[in-house]
Amino acid sequence: MTKADLADKVYEKVGLSRKEAVDMIETLFESMKSILSEGESIKITGFGTFLVRKKGSRRGRNPKTGVEIEITQRKVITFKPSLQFKAIVEKV
Amino acid sequence: MTKSSLIEKISEKAEGLTKKQTEVVIETVFESIKEALTKGDKVEIRGFGNFKLRSRLARKARNPKTGAAVEVEPKKVPYFKVGKELREMVNKV
């Protein structure tokens, strides 16, 4: 399933034109990206939480050459599914 | 940020749509993703990330209260892999 399929679902469900449905999908994911980029987490009830976590700097090693380097501090995004989401896919 | 504040935010950008319509759009998107995964399908959102299921093997665990050994059955769990664009975006600024 891709953004286009999601737009079709939205088109079927809401009284929007196909163009409007596509634009809404774009707007939604672009907005979520900018919120997360600002370091803010997003909680979608019944779905899950997109968390922004800070990772401190650490020493790492290039596995090929063995050269030790400093891995700078960074932010990563993790997704924690809701209990309900976990429950419905458990037996798939 | 919660779903309702996300709806508010998107609503401001969505010209010509009522807040109720925006709400239905957002609900539909997340419900559709869940539905796709329950069918064993995966979802690819370019620039944002992919949703798919990952398998967890059966394992032996213990009831922390009683100490009794229990068999945990194999199961599937939702997994989100962050897209390249988003992964890079969070580290800018």
N, CA and C atoms of all chains as a GROMACS GRO file, in nm:
protein
  555
    1MET      N    1   0.085  -0.120   0.000
    1MET     CA    2   0.000   0.000   0.000
    1MET      C    3   0.088   0.125   0.000
    2THR      N    4   0.051   0.222  -0.082
    2THR     CA    5   0.130   0.345  -0.093
    2THR      C    6   0.039   0.466  -0.063
    3LYS      N    7   0.098   0.584  -0.077
    3LYS     CA    8   0.020   0.706  -0.056
    3LYS      C    9  -0.100   0.713  -0.150
    4ALA      N   10  -0.080   0.666  -0.273
    4ALA     CA   11  -0.189   0.669  -0.372
    4ALA      C   12  -0.307   0.584  -0.326
    5ASP      N   13  -0.279   0.466  -0.268
    5ASP     CA   14  -0.386   0.379  -0.218
    5ASP      C   15  -0.456   0.443  -0.098
    6LEU      N   16  -0.379   0.511  -0.015
    6LEU     CA   17  -0.439   0.580   0.099
    6LEU      C   18  -0.531   0.692   0.049
    7ALA      N   19  -0.487   0.760  -0.056
    7ALA     CA   20  -0.569   0.867  -0.114
    7ALA      C   21  -0.700   0.810  -0.168
    8ASP      N   22  -0.695   0.690  -0.227
    8ASP     CA   23  -0.817   0.624  -0.276
    8ASP      C   24  -0.914   0.596  -0.162
    9LYS      N   25  -0.860   0.546  -0.050
    9LYS     CA   26  -0.943   0.517   0.066
    9LYS      C   27  -1.013   0.644   0.114
   10VAL      N   28  -0.935   0.752   0.121
   10VAL     CA   29  -0.988   0.880   0.167
   10VAL      C   30  -1.094   0.931   0.068
   11TYR      N   31  -1.067   0.913  -0.060
   11TYR     CA   32  -1.161   0.955  -0.165
   11TYR      C   33  -1.294   0.882  -0.151
   12GLU      N   34  -1.289   0.751  -0.122
   12GLU     CA   35  -1.411   0.672  -0.106
   12GLU      C   36  -1.490   0.713   0.017
   13LYS      N   37  -1.418   0.748   0.122
   13LYS     CA   38  -1.483   0.771   0.252
   13LYS      C   39  -1.533   0.913   0.273
   14VAL      N   40  -1.456   1.010   0.224
   14VAL     CA   41  -1.490   1.150   0.247
   14VAL      C   42  -1.538   1.209   0.114
   15GLY      N   43  -1.626   1.306   0.118
   15GLY     CA   44  -1.674   1.364  -0.006
   15GLY      C   45  -1.575   1.461  -0.069
   16LEU      N   46  -1.457   1.408  -0.103
   16LEU     CA   47  -1.353   1.493  -0.162
   16LEU      C   48  -1.325   1.448  -0.304
   17SER      N   49  -1.268   1.538  -0.384
   17SER     CA   50  -1.224   1.496  -0.517
   17SER      C   51  -1.095   1.417  -0.499
   18ARG      N   52  -1.056   1.344  -0.603
   18ARG     CA   53  -0.931   1.268  -0.596
   18ARG      C   54  -0.812   1.359  -0.569
   19LYS      N   55  -0.813   1.474  -0.635
   19LYS     CA   56  -0.704   1.570  -0.619
   19LYS      C   57  -0.696   1.618  -0.474
   20GLU      N   58  -0.813   1.650  -0.418
   20GLU     CA   59  -0.815   1.696  -0.279
   20GLU      C   60  -0.766   1.586  -0.183
   21ALA      N   61  -0.807   1.461  -0.213
   21ALA     CA   62  -0.764   1.349  -0.128
   21ALA      C   63  -0.613   1.334  -0.131
   22VAL      N   64  -0.555   1.342  -0.251
   22VAL     CA   65  -0.409   1.331  -0.265
   22VAL      C   66  -0.340   1.445  -0.189
   23ASP      N   67  -0.393   1.568  -0.205
   23ASP     CA   68  -0.335   1.683  -0.136
   23ASP      C   69  -0.341   1.667   0.016
   24MET      N   70  -0.452   1.614   0.066
   24MET     CA   71  -0.468   1.594   0.211
   24MET      C   72  -0.365   1.495   0.266
   25ILE      N   73  -0.343   1.387   0.191
   25ILE     CA   74  -0.244   1.288   0.234
   25ILE      C   75  -0.106   1.352   0.242
   26GLU      N   76  -0.073   1.431   0.138
   26GLU     CA   77   0.055   1.502   0.136
   26GLU      C   78   0.067   1.594   0.257
   27THR      N   79  -0.038   1.674   0.278
   27THR     CA   80  -0.037   1.770   0.388
   27THR      C   81  -0.020   1.699   0.522
   28LEU      N   82  -0.090   1.589   0.539
   28LEU     CA   83  -0.081   1.515   0.665
   28LEU      C   84   0.062   1.469   0.693
   29PHE      N   85   0.122   1.398   0.598
   29PHE     CA   86   0.256   1.345   0.625
   29PHE      C   87   0.363   1.455   0.630
   30GLU      N   88   0.345   1.560   0.548
   30GLU     CA   89   0.440   1.671   0.556
   30GLU      C   90   0.431   1.740   0.692
   31SER      N   91   0.311   1.756   0.743
   31SER     CA   92   0.294   1.819   0.875
   31SER      C   93   0.356   1.734   0.984
   32MET      N   94   0.333   1.603   0.975
   32MET     CA   95   0.390   1.514   1.076
   32MET      C   96   0.543   1.520   1.072
   33LYS      N   97   0.597   1.526   0.950
   33LYS     CA   98   0.743   1.536   0.938
   33LYS      C   99   0.795   1.664   1.003
   34SER      N  100   0.725   1.775   0.980
   34SER     CA  101   0.778   1.899   1.037
   34SER      C  102   0.762   1.902   1.189
   35ILE      N  103   0.655   1.843   1.240
   35ILE     CA  104   0.637   1.837   1.386
   35ILE      C  105   0.750   1.754   1.449
   36LEU      N  106   0.776   1.636   1.390
   36LEU     CA  107   0.881   1.549   1.444
   36LEU      C  108   1.018   1.614   1.431
   37SER      N  109   1.040   1.688   1.321
   37SER     CA  110   1.169   1.755   1.301
   37SER      C  111   1.195   1.860   1.407
   38GLU      N  112   1.086   1.915   1.461
   38GLU     CA  113   1.102   2.014   1.568
   38GLU      C  114   1.126   1.947   1.703
   39GLY      N  115   1.131   1.814   1.701
   39GLY     CA  116   1.161   1.741   1.823
   39GLY      C  117   1.038   1.704   1.904
   40GLU      N  118   0.921   1.729   1.847
   40GLU     CA  119   0.798   1.698   1.920
   40GLU      C  120   0.742   1.561   1.881
   41SER      N  121   0.702   1.483   1.981
   41SER     CA  122   0.644   1.352   1.955
   41SER      C  123   0.497   1.365   1.916
   42ILE      N  124   0.444   1.263   1.848
   42ILE     CA  125   0.304   1.265   1.806
   42ILE      C  126   0.234   1.139   1.855
   43LYS      N  127   0.125   1.160   1.928
   43LYS     CA  128   0.050   1.045   1.978
   43LYS      C  129  -0.084   1.034   1.907
   44ILE      N  130  -0.105   0.922   1.838
   44ILE     CA  131  -0.231   0.899   1.769
   44ILE      C  132  -0.306   0.790   1.846
   45THR      N  133  -0.411   0.829   1.916
   45THR     CA  134  -0.487   0.734   1.997
   45THR      C  135  -0.537   0.618   1.910
   46GLY      N  136  -0.518   0.497   1.959
   46GLY     CA  137  -0.564   0.378   1.886
   46GLY      C  138  -0.467   0.331   1.781
   47PHE      N  139  -0.361   0.408   1.758
   47PHE     CA  140  -0.262   0.372   1.656
   47PHE      C  141  -0.124   0.353   1.718
   48GLY      N  142  -0.074   0.462   1.775
   48GLY     CA  143   0.056   0.453   1.841
   48GLY      C  144   0.120   0.590   1.855
   49THR      N  145   0.243   0.589   1.904
   49THR     CA  146   0.315   0.714   1.928
   49THR      C  147   0.444   0.717   1.849
   50PHE      N  148   0.466   0.828   1.779
   50PHE     CA  149   0.594   0.852   1.712
   50PHE      C  150   0.678   0.934   1.809
   51LEU      N  151   0.785   0.874   1.857
   51LEU     CA  152   0.867   0.938   1.958
   51LEU      C  153   0.998   0.989   1.901
   52VAL      N  154   1.039   1.108   1.945
   52VAL     CA  155   1.170   1.158   1.907
   52VAL      C  156   1.262   1.136   2.025
   53ARG      N  157   1.364   1.055   2.006
   53ARG     CA  158   1.456   1.025   2.116
   53ARG      C  159   1.594   1.081   2.086
   54LYS      N  160   1.655   1.134   2.191
   54LYS     CA  161   1.790   1.188   2.176
   54LYS      C  162   1.891   1.080   2.211
   55LYS      N  163   1.991   1.065   2.126
   55LYS     CA  164   2.096   0.970   2.156
   55LYS      C  165   2.226   1.046   2.177
   56GLY      N  166   2.295   1.014   2.282
   56GLY     CA  167   2.420   1.084   2.313
   56GLY      C  168   2.532   1.041   2.220
   57SER      N  169   2.640   1.116   2.220
   57SER     CA  170   2.752   1.078   2.134
   57SER      C  171   2.822   0.957   2.196
   58ARG      N  172   2.881   0.876   2.111
   58ARG     CA  173   2.952   0.757   2.160
   58ARG      C  174   3.065   0.724   2.064
   59ARG      N  175   3.153   0.636   2.113
   59ARG     CA  176   3.263   0.594   2.026
   59ARG      C  177   3.215   0.477   1.943
   60GLY      N  178   3.246   0.480   1.817
   60GLY     CA  179   3.212   0.368   1.731
   60GLY      C  180   3.333   0.326   1.652
   61ARG      N  181   3.318   0.222   1.577
   61ARG     CA  182   3.430   0.169   1.502
   61ARG      C  183   3.382   0.136   1.362
   62ASN      N  184   3.457   0.169   1.265
   62ASN     CA  185   3.425   0.127   1.129
   62ASN      C  186   3.452  -0.024   1.124
   63PRO      N  187   3.348  -0.103   1.102
   63PRO     CA  188   3.366  -0.249   1.110
   63PRO      C  189   3.461  -0.303   1.003
   64LYS      N  190   3.476  -0.229   0.896
   64LYS     CA  191   3.563  -0.275   0.788
   64LYS      C  192   3.709  -0.248   0.819
   65THR      N  193   3.738  -0.126   0.861
   65THR     CA  194   3.877  -0.086   0.879
   65THR      C  195   3.923  -0.093   1.025
   66GLY      N  196   3.825  -0.098   1.118
   66GLY     CA  197   3.862  -0.101   1.260
   66GLY      C  198   3.899   0.035   1.316
   67VAL      N  199   3.887   0.138   1.233
   67VAL     CA  200   3.922   0.272   1.279
   67VAL      C  201   3.816   0.325   1.374
   68GLU      N  202   3.861   0.375   1.488
   68GLU     CA  203   3.766   0.426   1.587
   68GLU      C  204   3.726   0.568   1.553
   69ILE      N  205   3.596   0.598   1.559
   69ILE     CA  206   3.549   0.733   1.532
   69ILE      C  207   3.446   0.774   1.636
   70GLU      N  208   3.423   0.904   1.642
   70GLU     CA  209   3.323   0.958   1.733
   70GLU      C  210   3.190   0.962   1.660
   71ILE      N  211   3.087   0.898   1.717
   71ILE     CA  212   2.953   0.908   1.659
   71ILE      C  213   2.884   1.022   1.732
   72THR      N  214   2.850   1.126   1.658
   72THR     CA  215   2.795   1.247   1.721
   72THR      C  216   2.656   1.222   1.777
   73GLN      N  217   2.616   1.307   1.868
   73GLN     CA  218   2.482   1.293   1.925
   73GLN      C  219   2.378   1.320   1.816
   74ARG      N  220   2.266   1.250   1.823
   74ARG     CA  221   2.165   1.265   1.719
   74ARG      C  222   2.027   1.232   1.774
   75LYS      N  223   1.928   1.262   1.692
   75LYS     CA  224   1.791   1.229   1.730
   75LYS      C  225   1.740   1.118   1.640
   76VAL      N  226   1.666   1.026   1.697
   76VAL     CA  227   1.607   0.920   1.617
   76VAL      C  228   1.457   0.914   1.645
   77ILE      N  229   1.384   0.864   1.546
   77ILE     CA  230   1.239   0.851   1.562
   77ILE      C  231   1.205   0.704   1.582
   78THR      N  232   1.127   0.675   1.684
   78THR     CA  233   1.082   0.538   1.703
   78THR      C  234   0.929   0.539   1.707
   79PHE      N  235   0.871   0.426   1.673
   79PHE     CA  236   0.726   0.414   1.676
   79PHE      C  237   0.687   0.309   1.779
   80LYS      N  238   0.601   0.350   1.873
   80LYS     CA  239   0.552   0.256   1.973
   80LYS      C  240   0.406   0.231   1.943
   81PRO      N  241   0.372   0.113   1.891
   81PRO     CA  242   0.232   0.086   1.856
   81PRO      C  243   0.144   0.081   1.980
   82SER      N  244   0.018   0.119   1.965
   82SER     CA  245  -0.076   0.112   2.077
   82SER      C  246  -0.107  -0.034   2.108
   83LEU      N  247  -0.159  -0.058   2.228
   83LEU     CA  248  -0.194  -0.195   2.268
   83LEU      C  249  -0.296  -0.254   2.172
   84GLN      N  250  -0.392  -0.170   2.130
   84GLN     CA  251  -0.497  -0.215   2.039
   84GLN      C  252  -0.438  -0.258   1.905
   85PHE      N  253  -0.345  -0.179   1.852
   85PHE     CA  254  -0.279  -0.210   1.725
   85PHE      C  255  -0.204  -0.343   1.739
   86LYS      N  256  -0.130  -0.358   1.849
   86LYS     CA  257  -0.055  -0.481   1.871
   86LYS      C  258  -0.149  -0.602   1.878
   87ALA      N  259  -0.264  -0.581   1.945
   87ALA     CA  260  -0.358  -0.691   1.962
   87ALA      C  261  -0.416  -0.741   1.830
   88ILE      N  262  -0.446  -0.649   1.737
   88ILE     CA  263  -0.511  -0.694   1.613
   88ILE      C  264  -0.416  -0.761   1.513
   89VAL      N  265  -0.285  -0.740   1.528
   89VAL     CA  266  -0.193  -0.803   1.431
   89VAL      C  267  -0.121  -0.926   1.487
   90GLU      N  268  -0.135  -0.945   1.617
   90GLU     CA  269  -0.062  -1.053   1.684
   90GLU      C  270  -0.071  -1.188   1.614
   91LYS      N  271  -0.194  -1.221   1.568
   91LYS     CA  272  -0.218  -1.354   1.510
   91LYS      C  273  -0.216  -1.358   1.357
   92VAL      N  274  -0.172  -1.248   1.295
   92VAL     CA  275  -0.171  -1.243   1.148
   92VAL      C  276  -0.073  -1.347   1.092
   93MET      N  277   0.236   1.605   2.085
   93MET     CA  278   0.116   1.645   2.012
   93MET      C  279   0.021   1.526   1.999
   94THR      N  280  -0.107   1.553   2.017
   94THR     CA  281  -0.206   1.445   2.011
   94THR      C  282  -0.280   1.448   1.878
   95LYS      N  283  -0.366   1.349   1.859
   95LYS     CA  284  -0.443   1.342   1.734
   95LYS      C  285  -0.529   1.467   1.717
   96SER      N  286  -0.592   1.513   1.826
   96SER     CA  287  -0.680   1.629   1.812
   96SER      C  288  -0.604   1.756   1.776
   97SER      N  289  -0.483   1.774   1.832
   97SER     CA  290  -0.408   1.895   1.794
   97SER      C  291  -0.352   1.882   1.652
   98LEU      N  292  -0.328   1.757   1.610
   98LEU     CA  293  -0.284   1.735   1.471
   98LEU      C  294  -0.398   1.771   1.376
   99ILE      N  295  -0.520   1.732   1.412
   99ILE     CA  296  -0.638   1.765   1.331
   99ILE      C  297  -0.652   1.917   1.319
  100GLU      N  298  -0.635   1.989   1.432
  100GLU     CA  299  -0.640   2.136   1.432
  100GLU      C  300  -0.541   2.194   1.332
  101LYS      N  301  -0.418   2.144   1.342
  101LYS     CA  302  -0.309   2.196   1.261
  101LYS      C  303  -0.334   2.174   1.111
  102ILE      N  304  -0.377   2.052   1.077
  102ILE     CA  305  -0.401   2.019   0.936
  102ILE      C  306  -0.521   2.099   0.886
  103SER      N  307  -0.620   2.115   0.974
  103SER     CA  308  -0.741   2.188   0.939
  103SER      C  309  -0.711   2.330   0.890
  104GLU      N  310  -0.612   2.393   0.954
  104GLU     CA  311  -0.574   2.529   0.915
  104GLU      C  312  -0.517   2.533   0.773
  105LYS      N  313  -0.450   2.423   0.736
  105LYS     CA  314  -0.387   2.420   0.604
  105LYS      C  315  -0.481   2.372   0.494
  106ALA      N  316  -0.585   2.298   0.534
  106ALA     CA  317  -0.675   2.237   0.435
  106ALA      C  318  -0.786   2.334   0.399
  107GLU      N  319  -0.766   2.407   0.290
  107GLU     CA  320  -0.867   2.503   0.248
  107GLU      C  321  -0.987   2.431   0.188
  108GLY      N  322  -1.106   2.481   0.222
  108GLY     CA  323  -1.227   2.424   0.164
  108GLY      C  324  -1.278   2.299   0.232
  109LEU      N  325  -1.208   2.257   0.339
  109LEU     CA  326  -1.255   2.138   0.412
  109LEU      C  327  -1.303   2.178   0.550
  110THR      N  328  -1.408   2.114   0.595
  110THR     CA  329  -1.452   2.140   0.731
  110THR      C  330  -1.360   2.063   0.826
  111LYS      N  331  -1.366   2.103   0.953
  111LYS     CA  332  -1.282   2.035   1.052
  111LYS      C  333  -1.322   1.888   1.063
  112LYS      N  334  -1.452   1.865   1.049
  112LYS     CA  335  -1.504   1.728   1.057
  112LYS      C  336  -1.445   1.643   0.943
  113GLN      N  337  -1.441   1.701   0.823
  113GLN     CA  338  -1.384   1.626   0.709
  113GLN      C  339  -1.236   1.594   0.731
  114THR      N  340  -1.164   1.693   0.784
  114THR     CA  341  -1.022   1.671   0.814
  114THR      C  342  -1.006   1.557   0.914
  115GLU      N  343  -1.094   1.556   1.012
  115GLU     CA  344  -1.090   1.452   1.113
  115GLU      C  345  -1.111   1.313   1.050
  116VAL      N  346  -1.210   1.305   0.962
  116VAL     CA  347  -1.239   1.178   0.895
  116VAL      C  348  -1.120   1.133   0.808
  117VAL      N  349  -1.057   1.230   0.741
  117VAL     CA  350  -0.940   1.198   0.659
  117VAL      C  351  -0.832   1.133   0.745
  118ILE      N  352  -0.800   1.197   0.858
  118ILE     CA  353  -0.693   1.148   0.944
  118ILE      C  354  -0.728   1.012   1.004
  119GLU      N  355  -0.852   0.998   1.049
  119GLU     CA  356  -0.896   0.868   1.101
  119GLU      C  357  -0.883   0.760   0.993
  120THR      N  358  -0.927   0.793   0.873
  120THR     CA  359  -0.924   0.696   0.762
  120THR      C  360  -0.782   0.651   0.732
  121VAL      N  361  -0.689   0.745   0.732
  121VAL     CA  362  -0.550   0.711   0.701
  121VAL      C  363  -0.496   0.609   0.802
  122PHE      N  364  -0.512   0.638   0.932
  122PHE     CA  365  -0.454   0.547   1.031
  122PHE      C  366  -0.529   0.414   1.038
  123GLU      N  367  -0.662   0.418   1.017
  123GLU     CA  368  -0.737   0.293   1.014
  123GLU      C  369  -0.695   0.209   0.894
  124SER      N  370  -0.672   0.273   0.780
  124SER     CA  371  -0.633   0.200   0.658
  124SER      C  372  -0.497   0.134   0.674
  125ILE      N  373  -0.406   0.203   0.743
  125ILE     CA  374  -0.274   0.144   0.765
  125ILE      C  375  -0.287   0.019   0.852
  126LYS      N  376  -0.367   0.028   0.957
  126LYS     CA  377  -0.387  -0.088   1.044
  126LYS      C  378  -0.450  -0.203   0.966
  127GLU      N  379  -0.551  -0.168   0.887
  127GLU     CA  380  -0.622  -0.269   0.809
  127GLU      C  381  -0.528  -0.340   0.711
  128ALA      N  382  -0.443  -0.262   0.645
  128ALA     CA  383  -0.347  -0.321   0.549
  128ALA      C  384  -0.256  -0.422   0.620
  129LEU      N  385  -0.208  -0.384   0.738
  129LEU     CA  386  -0.117  -0.473   0.810
  129LEU      C  387  -0.188  -0.600   0.858
  130THR      N  388  -0.314  -0.588   0.897
  130THR     CA  389  -0.385  -0.708   0.942
  130THR      C  390  -0.406  -0.805   0.826
  131LYS      N  391  -0.399  -0.751   0.701
  131LYS     CA  392  -0.410  -0.838   0.583
  131LYS      C  393  -0.274  -0.890   0.539
  132GLY      N  394  -0.171  -0.853   0.615
  132GLY     CA  395  -0.037  -0.899   0.582
  132GLY      C  396   0.031  -0.812   0.478
  133ASP      N  397  -0.032  -0.702   0.442
  133ASP     CA  398   0.023  -0.609   0.345
  133ASP      C  399   0.121  -0.516   0.416
  134LYS      N  400   0.208  -0.449   0.341
  134LYS     CA  401   0.289  -0.346   0.406
  134LYS      C  402   0.258  -0.210   0.345
  135VAL      N  403   0.290  -0.105   0.419
  135VAL     CA  404   0.254   0.029   0.376
  135VAL      C  405   0.381   0.112   0.359
  136GLU      N  406   0.396   0.171   0.240
  136GLU     CA  407   0.515   0.252   0.212
  136GLU      C  408   0.477   0.396   0.188
  137ILE      N  409   0.521   0.483   0.277
  137ILE     CA  410   0.497   0.626   0.261
  137ILE      C  411   0.631   0.690   0.229
  138ARG      N  412   0.652   0.722   0.102
  138ARG     CA  413   0.778   0.782   0.058
  138ARG      C  414   0.816   0.905   0.140
  139GLY      N  415   0.938   0.906   0.189
  139GLY     CA  416   0.988   1.022   0.262
  139GLY      C  417   0.953   1.020   0.410
  140PHE      N  418   0.852   0.939   0.445
  140PHE     CA  419   0.810   0.932   0.585
  140PHE      C  420   0.858   0.802   0.647
  141GLY      N  421   0.815   0.690   0.589
  141GLY     CA  422   0.861   0.562   0.640
  141GLY      C  423   0.770   0.448   0.597
  142ASN      N  424   0.807   0.327   0.634
  142ASN     CA  425   0.729   0.208   0.601
  142ASN      C  426   0.675   0.142   0.726
  143PHE      N  427   0.554   0.088   0.713
  143PHE     CA  428   0.495   0.010   0.820
  143PHE      C  429   0.487  -0.135   0.774
  144LYS      N  430   0.534  -0.225   0.857
  144LYS     CA  431   0.515  -0.365   0.826
  144LYS      C  432   0.513  -0.447   0.954
  145LEU      N  433   0.491  -0.577   0.939
  145LEU     CA  434   0.488  -0.662   1.058
  145LEU      C  435   0.620  -0.735   1.071
  146ARG      N  436   0.661  -0.756   1.194
  146ARG     CA  437   0.779  -0.836   1.220
  146ARG      C  438   0.738  -0.956   1.304
  147SER      N  439   0.804  -1.068   1.281
  147SER     CA  440   0.772  -1.189   1.356
  147SER      C  441   0.852  -1.196   1.485
  148ARG      N  442   0.786  -1.242   1.588
  148ARG     CA  443   0.855  -1.271   1.714
  148ARG      C  444   0.844  -1.421   1.739
  149LEU      N  445   0.954  -1.484   1.768
  149LEU     CA  446   0.955  -1.628   1.791
  149LEU      C  447   0.890  -1.662   1.925
  150ALA      N  448   0.850  -1.788   1.937
  150ALA     CA  449   0.799  -1.838   2.065
  150ALA      C  450   0.913  -1.832   2.166
  151ARG      N  451   0.881  -1.805   2.291
  151ARG     CA  452   0.985  -1.804   2.392
  151ARG      C  453   0.927  -1.847   2.526
  152LYS      N  454   1.018  -1.885   2.614
  152LYS     CA  455   0.973  -1.920   2.749
  152LYS      C  456   0.989  -1.796   2.836
  153ALA      N  457   0.885  -1.768   2.912
  153ALA     CA  458   0.893  -1.653   3.002
  153ALA      C  459   0.845  -1.697   3.139
  154ARG      N  460   0.855  -1.606   3.231
  154ARG     CA  461   0.812  -1.637   3.367
  154ARG      C  462   0.710  -1.536   3.414
  155ASN      N  463   0.611  -1.583   3.484
  155ASN     CA  464   0.520  -1.493   3.552
  155ASN      C  465   0.598  -1.429   3.666
  156PRO      N  466   0.619  -1.297   3.658
  156PRO     CA  467   0.705  -1.233   3.758
  156PRO      C  468   0.651  -1.246   3.901
  157LYS      N  469   0.523  -1.264   3.914
  157LYS     CA  470   0.463  -1.274   4.047
  157LYS      C  471   0.484  -1.412   4.108
  158THR      N  472   0.451  -1.515   4.029
  158THR     CA  473   0.454  -1.651   4.083
  158THR      C  474   0.583  -1.726   4.049
  159GLY      N  475   0.654  -1.676   3.948
  159GLY     CA  476   0.776  -1.745   3.906
  159GLY      C  477   0.748  -1.865   3.817
  160ALA      N  478   0.621  -1.890   3.786
  160ALA     CA  479   0.586  -2.004   3.702
  160ALA      C  480   0.630  -1.982   3.558
  161ALA      N  481   0.686  -2.086   3.496
  161ALA     CA  482   0.730  -2.075   3.357
  161ALA      C  483   0.609  -2.081   3.265
  162VAL      N  484   0.605  -1.991   3.169
  162VAL     CA  485   0.497  -1.996   3.070
  162VAL      C  486   0.555  -1.990   2.930
  163GLU      N  487   0.486  -2.056   2.839
  163GLU     CA  488   0.527  -2.057   2.699
  163GLU      C  489   0.460  -1.938   2.630
  164VAL      N  490   0.540  -1.848   2.572
  164VAL     CA  491   0.481  -1.737   2.497
  164VAL      C  492   0.477  -1.778   2.350
  165GLU      N  493   0.360  -1.772   2.291
  165GLU     CA  494   0.345  -1.815   2.152
  165GLU      C  495   0.411  -1.718   2.054
  166PRO      N  496   0.447  -1.767   1.935
  166PRO     CA  497   0.503  -1.675   1.835
  166PRO      C  498   0.397  -1.572   1.797
  167LYS      N  499   0.441  -1.452   1.766
  167LYS     CA  500   0.343  -1.349   1.728
  167LYS      C  501   0.403  -1.249   1.632
  168LYS      N  502   0.315  -1.163   1.581
  168LYS     CA  503   0.358  -1.056   1.491
  168LYS      C  504   0.344  -0.923   1.563
  169VAL      N  505   0.438  -0.833   1.539
  169VAL     CA  506   0.428  -0.699   1.598
  169VAL      C  507   0.444  -0.593   1.489
  170PRO      N  508   0.373  -0.479   1.504
  170PRO     CA  509   0.387  -0.371   1.406
  170PRO      C  510   0.527  -0.312   1.416
  171TYR      N  511   0.585  -0.279   1.300
  171TYR     CA  512   0.718  -0.220   1.298
  171TYR      C  513   0.718  -0.102   1.203
  172PHE      N  514   0.779   0.009   1.244
  172PHE     CA  515   0.789   0.127   1.158
  172PHE      C  516   0.935   0.154   1.130
  173LYS      N  517   0.969   0.161   1.002
  173LYS     CA  518   1.105   0.196   0.964
  173LYS      C  519   1.103   0.339   0.911
  174VAL      N  520   1.178   0.427   0.976
  174VAL     CA  521   1.179   0.568   0.940
  174VAL      C  522   1.240   0.586   0.801
  175GLY      N  523   1.174   0.668   0.720
  175GLY     CA  524   1.224   0.697   0.586
  175GLY      C  525   1.349   0.785   0.591
  176LYS      N  526   1.428   0.777   0.484
  176LYS     CA  527   1.555   0.849   0.479
  176LYS      C  528   1.536   1.000   0.498
  177GLU      N  529   1.437   1.055   0.426
  177GLU     CA  530   1.417   1.199   0.432
  177GLU      C  531   1.385   1.247   0.574
  178LEU      N  532   1.293   1.176   0.640
  178LEU     CA  533   1.256   1.212   0.776
  178LEU      C  534   1.372   1.192   0.873
  179ARG      N  535   1.445   1.082   0.854
  179ARG     CA  536   1.559   1.053   0.942
  179ARG      C  537   1.661   1.166   0.937
  180GLU      N  538   1.680   1.219   0.814
  180GLU     CA  539   1.776   1.328   0.800
  180GLU      C  540   1.720   1.461   0.850
  181MET      N  541   1.589   1.479   0.829
  181MET     CA  542   1.524   1.604   0.872
  181MET      C  543   1.536   1.629   1.022
  182VAL      N  544   1.519   1.523   1.104
  182VAL     CA  545   1.522   1.543   1.249
  182VAL      C  546   1.658   1.586   1.300
  183ASN      N  547   1.761   1.564   1.220
  183ASN     CA  548   1.895   1.601   1.265
  183ASN      C  549   1.946   1.731   1.205
  184LYS      N  550   1.860   1.800   1.132
  184LYS     CA  551   1.898   1.933   1.083
  184LYS      C  552   1.867   2.035   1.192
  185VAL      N  553   1.885   2.158   1.161
  185VAL     CA  554   1.866   2.274   1.249
  185VAL      C  555   1.995   2.308   1.318
   0.00000   0.00000   0.00000
